[in-house]
Amino acid sequence: MAGKGSYGAVYEARDLRTSELVSIKVISLSEGEEGYEEICGEIEMLQQCSHPNVVRYLGSYQGEDCLWIVMEYCGGGSVAGLMNVTEEPLEEFQIAFICRETLKGLAYLHSIFKVHRDIKGGNILLTEKGDVKLVCHNNEL
């Protein structure tokens, strides 16, 4: 398991067609009708987002008990996780880079009339190449 999200566990997997690493959020459908509608709203919102600084939605699959949401894999983890691991503050140039790339993602979201309401280190992910990506959830937009 790669992490725990607001609705369920997040796993790392490999797309067998492309050999690309992906993240899969597994959500239990036992939440009931209200939870299901919110999850469907999140998927619809994710499908609308396409920007280098927003985590990419790749697809979703529904089983009897669970829903799998497949997203771009960000192997560098979150900014919050990075700070916990290093136990030191980031350097000014690192902060500036993360802020600039985060603001690019926010500007994009604003251009499609969406406002991210939960900017924090846990919602800013890094790829293994050092790209900065915003995580967007329907309840945060």
N, CA, C and O of each residue as an XYZ file, in Angstrom:
564
protein
N       0.856     -1.174      0.000
C       0.000      0.000      0.000
C       0.899      1.231      0.000
O       1.843      1.322      0.785
N       0.601      2.170     -0.879
C       1.400      3.393     -0.995
C       0.932      4.481     -0.046
O       1.708      5.373      0.296
N      -0.324      4.426      0.386
C      -0.830      5.469      1.274
C      -2.288      5.261      1.581
O      -2.909      4.295      1.139
N      -2.820      6.183      2.345
C      -4.226      6.138      2.737
C      -4.859      7.461      2.340
O      -4.366      8.524      2.718
N      -5.950      7.404      1.578
C      -6.637      8.611      1.147
C      -7.882      8.848      1.976
O      -8.162      8.120      2.928
N      -8.625      9.876      1.601
C      -9.832     10.224      2.344
C     -10.919      9.156      2.209
O     -11.740      9.009      3.114
N     -10.943      8.418      1.117
C     -11.969      7.403      0.903
C     -11.453      5.986      0.994
O     -12.240      5.064      1.208
N     -10.148      5.777      0.837
C      -9.648      4.411      0.851
C      -8.148      4.367      0.699
O      -7.461      5.383      0.800
N      -7.658      3.181      0.455
C      -6.228      2.953      0.343
C      -5.741      3.291     -1.072
O      -6.486      3.174     -2.045
N      -4.486      3.708     -1.162
C      -3.862      4.007     -2.447
C      -2.714      3.021     -2.644
O      -1.852      2.869     -1.779
N      -2.719      2.353     -3.805
C      -1.728      1.332     -4.114
C      -0.910      1.737     -5.333
O      -1.370      2.490     -6.192
N       0.288      1.231     -5.387
C       1.165      1.393     -6.542
C       0.988      0.147     -7.407
O       0.950     -0.968     -6.889
N       0.879      0.334     -8.725
C       0.698     -0.792     -9.640
C       1.393     -0.484    -10.958
O       1.887      0.623    -11.169
N       1.425     -1.467    -11.832
C       2.014     -1.276    -13.149
C       0.945     -1.547    -14.203
O       0.283     -2.585    -14.179
N       0.785     -0.603    -15.126
C      -0.129     -0.765    -16.247
C       0.479     -1.796    -17.184
O       1.562     -1.576    -17.727
N      -0.201     -2.915    -17.380
C       0.350     -4.000    -18.192
C       0.464     -3.639    -19.667
O       1.277     -4.216    -20.389
N      -0.359     -2.672    -20.120
C      -0.296     -2.276    -21.529
C       0.904     -1.389    -21.818
O       1.543     -1.517    -22.863
N       1.213     -0.475    -20.874
C       2.254      0.527    -21.125
C       3.511      0.322    -20.270
O       4.531      0.971    -20.502
N       3.439     -0.573    -19.292
C       4.506     -0.802    -18.302
C       4.738      0.412    -17.401
O       5.722      0.455    -16.663
N       3.844      1.393    -17.456
C       3.959      2.607    -16.653
C       3.465      2.326    -15.231
O       2.467      1.633    -15.033
N       4.189      2.883    -14.237
C       3.715      2.806    -12.865
C       2.514      3.738    -12.714
O       2.498      4.835    -13.272
N       1.512      3.296    -11.958
C       0.315      4.097    -11.707
C      -0.036      3.991    -10.227
O       0.429      3.091     -9.527
N      -0.856      4.913     -9.767
C      -1.434      4.840     -8.425
C      -2.891      4.451     -8.577
O      -3.589      4.951     -9.460
N      -3.348      3.558     -7.713
C      -4.747      3.137     -7.755
C      -5.375      3.390     -6.393
O      -4.949      2.839     -5.378
N      -6.394      4.232     -6.396
C      -7.157      4.480     -5.175
C      -8.313      3.488     -5.172
O      -9.147      3.487     -6.078
N      -8.355      2.644     -4.142
C      -9.405      1.634     -4.017
C     -10.416      2.127     -2.995
O     -10.080      2.360     -1.834
N     -11.650      2.283     -3.438
C     -12.703      2.857     -2.603
C     -13.801      1.818     -2.398
O     -14.325      1.256     -3.359
N     -14.134      1.577     -1.157
C     -15.231      0.671     -0.830
C     -16.545      1.335     -1.212
O     -16.746      2.521     -0.953
N     -17.422      0.582     -1.817
C     -18.722      1.115     -2.214
C     -19.776      0.912     -1.135
O     -20.964      1.112     -1.392
N     -19.373      0.523      0.047
C     -20.324      0.319      1.143
C     -20.736      1.631      1.797
O     -21.522      1.631      2.744
N     -20.212      2.751      1.299
C     -20.541      4.079      1.830
C     -22.014      4.445      1.610
O     -22.553      5.296      2.318
N     -22.650      3.819      0.653
C     -24.041      4.140      0.353
C     -24.149      5.076     -0.836
O     -23.144      5.472     -1.426
N     -25.365      5.419     -1.174
C     -25.678      6.232     -2.356
C     -25.011      7.603     -2.315
O     -24.480      8.065     -3.325
N     -25.036      8.256     -1.154
C     -24.481      9.606     -1.045
C     -22.974      9.609     -1.320
O     -22.484     10.453     -2.070
N     -22.247      8.678     -0.723
C     -20.807      8.574     -0.948
C     -20.486      8.248     -2.393
O     -19.518      8.762     -2.954
N     -21.299      7.391     -2.996
C     -21.085      6.992     -4.379
C     -21.237      8.181     -5.316
O     -20.441      8.353     -6.239
N     -22.257      9.002     -5.084
C     -22.471     10.187     -5.928
C     -21.304     11.160     -5.815
O     -20.911     11.777     -6.805
N     -20.752     11.300     -4.613
C     -19.608     12.194     -4.417
C     -18.379     11.665     -5.154
O     -17.627     12.439     -5.747
N     -18.179     10.366     -5.118
C     -17.047      9.742     -5.817
C     -17.205      9.918     -7.326
O     -16.235     10.223     -8.020
N     -18.417      9.728     -7.833
C     -18.662      9.925     -9.267
C     -18.390     11.374     -9.664
O     -17.870     11.638    -10.748
N     -18.745     12.316     -8.777
C     -18.445     13.727     -9.023
C     -16.952     13.978     -9.080
O     -16.479     14.782     -9.883
N     -16.201     13.279     -8.211
C     -14.746     13.424     -8.220
C     -14.166     12.912     -9.539
O     -13.291     13.549    -10.123
N     -14.649     11.774    -10.000
C     -14.156     11.219    -11.266
C     -14.460     12.173    -12.417
O     -13.605     12.411    -13.270
N     -15.665     12.715    -12.444
C     -16.036     13.664    -13.496
C     -15.121     14.887    -13.478
O     -14.700     15.375    -14.526
N     -14.820     15.374    -12.270
C     -13.940     16.533    -12.134
C     -12.526     16.181    -12.606
O     -11.890     16.968    -13.307
N     -12.038     15.003    -12.224
C     -10.689     14.593    -12.618
C     -10.566     14.469    -14.132
O      -9.524     14.800    -14.697
N     -11.616     13.996    -14.790
C     -11.604     13.853    -16.241
C     -11.463     15.199    -16.942
O     -10.948     15.263    -18.058
N     -11.911     16.269    -16.303
C     -11.858     17.605    -16.894
C     -10.480     18.240    -16.776
O     -10.177     19.183    -17.507
N      -9.648     17.751    -15.879
C      -8.352     18.381    -15.603
C      -7.252     17.785    -16.473
O      -7.074     16.568    -16.533
N      -6.527     18.657    -17.136
C      -5.402     18.222    -17.954
C      -4.335     19.310    -17.941
O      -4.397     20.272    -18.705
N      -3.358     19.137    -17.057
C      -2.288     20.118    -16.920
C      -1.059     19.427    -16.342
O      -1.201     18.514    -15.528
N       0.150     19.838    -16.742
C       1.375     19.199    -16.230
C       1.555     19.302    -14.713
O       2.317     18.528    -14.134
N       0.866     20.244    -14.060
C       1.023     20.402    -12.618
C      -0.192     19.924    -11.830
O      -0.373     20.292    -10.669
N      -1.021     19.102    -12.467
C      -2.155     18.470    -11.798
C      -2.028     16.968    -12.039
O      -1.787     16.538    -13.167
N      -2.189     16.168    -10.980
C      -2.078     14.716    -11.118
C      -3.084     14.242    -12.166
O      -4.265     14.587    -12.117
N      -2.595     13.449    -13.109
C      -3.388     13.007    -14.262
C      -4.294     11.824    -13.908
O      -3.857     10.860    -13.279
N      -5.532     11.911    -14.315
C      -6.512     10.823    -14.175
C      -6.339      9.893    -15.365
O      -6.262     10.357    -16.503
N      -6.275      8.581    -15.122
C      -6.067      7.626    -16.209
C      -7.271      6.737    -16.479
O      -7.404      6.194    -17.576
N      -8.145      6.581    -15.497
C      -9.331      5.751    -15.708
C      -9.897      5.270    -14.390
O      -9.299      5.457    -13.331
N     -11.057      4.649    -14.474
C     -11.664      4.070    -13.279
C     -12.402      2.798    -13.669
O     -12.862      2.644    -14.801
N     -12.503      1.894    -12.703
C     -13.109      0.592    -12.927
C     -13.938      0.241    -11.703
O     -13.497      0.426    -10.568
N     -15.137     -0.263    -11.938
C     -16.022     -0.587    -10.826
C     -16.244     -2.084    -10.747
O     -16.571     -2.736    -11.739
N     -16.058     -2.619     -9.540
C     -16.399     -4.002     -9.247
C     -17.658     -4.014     -8.412
O     -18.334     -2.992     -8.298
N     -17.989     -5.158     -7.823
C     -19.195     -5.258     -7.006
C     -19.060     -4.458     -5.710
O     -19.996     -3.770     -5.302
N     -17.909     -4.549     -5.072
C     -17.722     -3.941     -3.754
C     -16.807     -2.731     -3.755
O     -16.806     -1.961     -2.794
N     -16.024     -2.546     -4.815
C     -15.002     -1.493     -4.822
C     -14.978     -0.745     -6.144
O     -15.421     -1.239     -7.181
N     -14.449      0.450     -6.063
C     -14.192      1.268     -7.241
C     -12.697      1.552     -7.261
O     -12.128      1.931     -6.237
N     -12.059      1.375     -8.400
C     -10.634      1.650     -8.552
C     -10.476      2.889     -9.410
O     -10.963      2.933    -10.539
N      -9.796      3.899     -8.879
C      -9.492      5.107     -9.637
C      -7.997      5.089     -9.927
O      -7.180      5.083     -9.007
N      -7.646      5.081    -11.204
C      -6.247      4.979    -11.623
C      -5.735      6.376    -11.956
O      -6.319      7.100    -12.763
N      -4.623      6.730    -11.308
C      -4.043      8.056    -11.439
C      -2.556      7.945    -11.785
O      -1.939      6.889    -11.644
N      -2.020      9.040    -12.231
C      -0.585      9.157    -12.470
C       0.181      8.851    -11.177
O      -0.209      9.287    -10.094
N       1.258      8.107    -11.310
C       2.090      7.758    -10.154
C       3.098      8.877     -9.894
O       3.779      9.333    -10.812
N       3.187      9.308     -8.655
C       4.143     10.345     -8.256
C       5.077      9.740     -7.213
O       4.823      9.820     -6.011
N       6.153      9.140     -7.691
C       7.061      8.368     -6.856
C       7.874      9.155     -5.859
O       8.505      8.567     -4.980
N       7.877     10.480     -5.972
C       8.619     11.291     -5.008
C       7.850     11.542     -3.727
O       8.392     12.092     -2.768
N       6.574     11.135     -3.706
C       5.754     11.339     -2.518
C       5.279     12.774     -2.403
O       5.379     13.562     -3.343
N       4.760     13.091     -1.231
C       4.230     14.439     -1.007
C       5.307     15.346     -0.423
O       6.320     14.878      0.097
N       5.071     16.648     -0.518
C       5.980     17.617      0.091
C       5.992     17.418      1.607
O       7.045     17.516      2.238
N       4.828     17.141      2.191
C       4.760     16.890      3.639
C       5.598     15.663      3.997
O       6.333     15.674      4.985
N       5.484     14.613      3.197
C       6.264     13.399      3.436
C       7.757     13.652      3.316
O       8.547     13.123      4.098
N       8.144     14.458      2.339
C       9.548     14.806      2.148
C      10.103     15.511      3.384
O      11.204     15.211      3.846
N       9.326     16.443      3.905
C       9.780     17.181      5.082
C       9.849     16.282      6.313
O      10.723     16.465      7.161
N       8.939     15.312      6.423
C       8.981     14.375      7.544
C      10.202     13.470      7.471
O      10.816     13.163      8.493
N      10.550     13.045      6.261
C      11.699     12.155      6.077
C      13.009     12.884      6.364
O      13.875     12.356      7.061
N      13.154     14.088      5.830
C      14.412     14.818      6.000
C      14.524     15.444      7.383
O      15.628     15.712      7.857
N      13.379     15.679      8.037
C      13.329     16.315      9.358
C      14.042     17.665      9.387
O      14.506     18.121     10.433
N      14.117     18.289      8.217
C      14.730     19.617      8.097
C      13.873     20.472      7.173
O      13.175     19.945      6.307
N      13.922     21.783      7.353
C      13.178     22.639      6.423
C      13.795     22.583      5.035
O      14.985     22.308      4.877
N      12.971     22.847      4.038
C      13.473     22.894      2.667
C      14.304     24.154      2.475
O      14.126     25.144      3.184
N      15.210     24.104      1.514
C      16.010     25.272      1.159
C      15.107     26.275      0.428
O      14.083     25.892     -0.138
N      15.483     27.542      0.444
C      14.664     28.587     -0.166
C      14.429     28.325     -1.653
O      13.321     28.542     -2.144
N      15.452     27.862     -2.380
C      15.273     27.605     -3.807
C      14.301     26.448     -4.037
O      13.587     26.440     -5.039
N      14.262     25.466     -3.123
C      13.317     24.354     -3.243
C      11.884     24.835     -2.995
O      10.954     24.457     -3.707
N      11.731     25.665     -1.984
C      10.419     26.229     -1.672
C       9.923     27.070     -2.846
O       8.757     26.982     -3.231
N      10.805     27.878     -3.409
C      10.433     28.738     -4.534
C       9.981     27.896     -5.730
O       8.988     28.223     -6.380
N      10.708     26.818     -6.018
C      10.357     25.945     -7.135
C       9.005     25.285     -6.904
O       8.161     25.279     -7.800
N       8.789     24.732     -5.721
C       7.524     24.068     -5.403
C       6.376     25.064     -5.466
O       5.314     24.747     -6.002
N       6.571     26.256     -4.930
C       5.524     27.297     -4.980
C       5.201     27.690     -6.417
O       4.030     27.798     -6.780
N       6.232     27.906     -7.241
C       6.000     28.312     -8.633
C       5.206     27.243     -9.383
O       4.248     27.565    -10.086
N       5.593     25.978     -9.241
C       4.917     24.904     -9.957
C       3.500     24.676     -9.428
O       2.591     24.365    -10.197
N       3.315     24.830     -8.116
C       1.982     24.720     -7.524
C       1.090     25.829     -8.050
O      -0.072     25.590     -8.381
N       1.626     27.044     -8.130
C       0.843     28.174     -8.641
C       0.448     27.982    -10.100
O      -0.621     28.435    -10.510
N       1.286     27.322    -10.889
C       0.919     27.013    -12.273
C      -0.310     26.108    -12.301
O      -1.234     26.320    -13.087
N      -0.308     25.090    -11.428
C      -1.467     24.200    -11.337
C      -2.713     24.939    -10.866
O      -3.805     24.715    -11.388
N      -2.552     25.819     -9.883
C      -3.684     26.609     -9.386
C      -4.221     27.548    -10.459
O      -5.434     27.695    -10.608
N      -3.321     28.184    -11.204
C      -3.757     29.081    -12.286
C      -4.575     28.307    -13.313
O      -5.582     28.805    -13.817
N      -4.138     27.082    -13.622
C      -4.895     26.246    -14.549
C      -6.291     25.951    -13.996
O      -7.290     26.112    -14.697
N      -6.353     25.520    -12.735
C      -7.646     25.210    -12.127
C      -8.570     26.428    -12.158
O      -9.761     26.306    -12.447
N      -8.014     27.597    -11.858
C      -8.817     28.823    -11.901
C      -9.302     29.106    -13.323
O     -10.404     29.622    -13.513
N      -8.484     28.771    -14.315
C      -8.880     29.027    -15.710
C     -10.058     28.160    -16.141
O     -10.771     28.503    -17.083
N     -10.265     27.025    -15.445
C     -11.429     26.173    -15.751
C     -12.488     26.309    -14.643
O     -13.337     25.439    -14.449
N     -12.397     27.436    -13.930
C     -13.397     27.820    -12.922
C     -13.484     26.840    -11.753
O     -14.571     26.519    -11.274
N     -12.319     26.370    -11.304
C     -12.244     25.502    -10.129
C     -11.301     26.147     -9.121
O     -10.276     26.715     -9.497
N     -11.649     26.061     -7.852
C     -10.834     26.613     -6.779
C     -10.434     25.467     -5.855
O     -11.297     24.783     -5.306
N      -9.159     25.258     -5.685
C      -8.659     24.229     -4.768
C      -8.731     24.800     -3.356
O      -8.163     25.857     -3.078
N      -9.429     24.099     -2.467
C      -9.640     24.626     -1.125
C      -8.807     23.927     -0.065
O      -9.085     24.065      1.126
N      -7.790     23.177     -0.475
C      -7.012     22.445      0.514
C      -5.550     22.330      0.091
O      -5.009     21.230     -0.025
N      -4.923     23.479     -0.136
C      -3.507     23.473     -0.503
C      -2.698     23.209      0.761
O      -2.738     23.988      1.714
N      -1.973     22.112      0.754
C      -1.108     21.739      1.878
C      -0.068     20.769      1.354
O      -0.199     20.233      0.254
N       0.949     20.550      2.137
C       2.048     19.686      1.716
C       1.608     18.289      1.326
O       2.209     17.685      0.437
N       0.575     17.760      1.966
C       0.088     16.423      1.641
C      -0.621     16.345      0.309
O      -0.773     15.252     -0.237
N      -1.065     17.474     -0.235
C      -1.756     17.513     -1.522
C      -0.876     18.042     -2.648
O      -1.364     18.320     -3.743
N       0.411     18.180     -2.381
C       1.379     18.559     -3.409
C       2.346     17.391     -3.536
O       3.114     17.101     -2.618
N       2.297     16.722     -4.696
C       3.114     15.534     -4.906
C       4.283     15.831     -5.824
O       4.263     16.780     -6.607
N       5.305     14.990     -5.706
C       6.503     15.103     -6.531
C       6.687     13.814     -7.317
O       6.487     12.722     -6.787
N       7.067     13.945     -8.577
C       7.411     12.756     -9.352
C       8.868     12.419     -9.070
O       9.583     13.193     -8.435
N       9.292     11.277     -9.541
C      10.690     10.886     -9.353
C      11.637     11.807    -10.119
O      12.822     11.884     -9.794
N      11.123     12.507    -11.135
C      11.932     13.467    -11.900
C      11.931     14.853    -11.267
O      12.650     15.745    -11.715
N      11.111     15.035    -10.208
C      11.051     16.324     -9.532
C       9.932     17.238     -9.998
O       9.879     18.405     -9.609
N       9.026     16.710    -10.840
C       7.863     17.508    -11.244
C       6.935     17.676    -10.048
O       6.839     16.790     -9.200
N       6.257     18.813     -9.985
C       5.347     19.129     -8.891
C       3.918     19.000     -9.410
O       3.575     19.572    -10.445
N       3.082     18.241     -8.685
C       1.711     17.957     -9.126
C       0.732     18.184     -7.981
O       0.959     17.729     -6.860
N      -0.351     18.886     -8.268
C      -1.429     19.072     -7.291
C      -2.364     17.879     -7.319
O      -2.729     17.387     -8.387
N      -2.748     17.418     -6.138
C      -3.785     16.398     -6.015
C      -5.104     17.132     -5.874
O      -5.222     18.046     -5.057
N      -6.082     16.748     -6.650
C      -7.391     17.391     -6.592
C      -8.447     16.363     -6.245
O      -8.545     15.310     -6.874
N      -9.232     16.688     -5.235
C     -10.380     15.872     -4.836
C     -11.620     16.739     -4.996
O     -11.565     17.954     -4.805
N     -12.722     16.119     -5.343
C     -13.955     16.866     -5.564
C     -14.354     17.690     -4.352
O     -14.843     18.810     -4.502
N     -14.155     17.154     -3.148
C     -14.556     17.886     -1.951
C     -13.604     19.045     -1.635
O     -13.864     19.818     -0.713
N     -12.512     19.172     -2.383
C     -11.569     20.259     -2.178
C     -11.717     21.339     -3.241
O     -11.095     22.396     -3.130
N     -12.516     21.100     -4.256
C     -12.672     22.068     -5.343
C     -14.034     22.717     -5.285
O     -14.351     23.563     -6.121
